[in-house]
Amino acid sequence: VWKNLEGQKIKMPTGKAAETTGRPVAEEPLSSSSILRAAPAAPAACIHPVAPQQNILEFDDHHPGILGADAAKQDLDIDTPMVDIDTPMVEFQEVSKKKRTLCFLLACSHVLLSSGVVFGWTALHPVLRDSGLFDAYDETTTPTRSSLMNTVATMGMAGNALCKLPLGCLLDMGGPRTTAMVGGGMLTAGSLLIGLCDKNDTILPVLGYLLLGMAGPCVLLPTFQFTQLFGENKASAMAYLVALFQLSTGIFWVFEKLNENHGLGRTSLFVGYAGVGCFILATSAAFWPDTPHSAPPSDQISGVDSLPARSHHLMGKPLLKQIQSVEFLYLLCFLSLHTFRLGFLFGTLGPQVEDFFPVKEGDFLVDMFNIILPLGFIPMTGLTALGLTGFLLVRPSVAFIATSLLNMVYGLLLLVHTTPAYIILFFLFSLSVQFTYSTFYSFAANTFGYASFGRIAGVASAVAGLGQLLQT
């Protein structure tokens, strides 16, 4: 006798195999429909979205169950609830196609306009310099102008990396709406600080860029829960969002062109950009949910994720148990290694180009990198439209291997000091960034669930960020 989610008892007939193995065996494996019929009639919007691997213990001679052959032989307490009662359940809510499309388009606009802007510092630097920021300082003063500029960039990127742990707690406890509104508020405040501060103030520009760096993840992470509304296509939806994150690094390139061609300065650009923060604040308040969207029951029952069954048993478990799992350890190592590699190329590309190429050719390569990096979303979008990205992300073992191979190839191309090799390297690097984060976020969401998604991503990102400090 087993209990369903409503506490009712479901009788499982025993078969011949049970007499020989000592384990209960269903003569006819329980289907998802039989479980739903066992519960009292309820509208679809009230069905708990729990993956079937958490609720159904099916055994036969060929399939030992999700716990594995050894665990299946252990004594099981039939009175133990099949779902971790300490983890709050999120009910599935029907969302109309029109609202789903609207919310996802808004999520795409949020990601495109704000999520990765701090990584476009190379393009923003000449805009700030030409506008006279820190022009009272030069290379003979203390601090020097270049060191002040470097401090602004460093604080923005450090804030982006290290805010993710507290951000994860905010996302899981406060919900997507609150988190996105905080991100919109920080984007607005940071833009106004940079745009309106005195050009020789050494504190406010640093604080403003720090807020911009922290705003990016606050806006990005709450958008991932909308991918759950797309059923079998949720991996592709995740890939589109990560591709737009990559494109957002080109926002400051647009600033540079507006500065060069139309004479717009720091104040005009950043006061205008504060309007983006207000837009994010207003639309997230109006359309973002207080709790993450969950996949439809049919999606969860069918197991369209194609994830190994052993990973599903972590869904809805206490955070400590999830962090202690082999799956989290592997995910942490994957993210830490590849973000270290990505950071290495970001930090050393300029010096390497200066050392191995003539000045004119080196300047050309730096310009090409600034253009190719944000435009790397184009091949990623094409691969997603063809279904290749979704094919990889629902097969995490394949995605992990493919991403690691891609990282190895662009790393080897760094040793080939020719312009064509470096151009190919830039394209592969851009794809590698997107596949790294797509694989990380997709696996984290589908393995551990959205109830703890923020904290899982936050812990892993914080450890990876600390690892990057080793490069200094």
Order of alpha helices (4+ residues) and beta strands (2+ residues): beta-beta-alpha-alpha-alpha-alpha-alpha-alpha-alpha-alpha-alpha-alpha-alpha-alpha-alpha-alpha-alpha-alpha-alpha-alpha-alpha-alpha-alpha-alpha
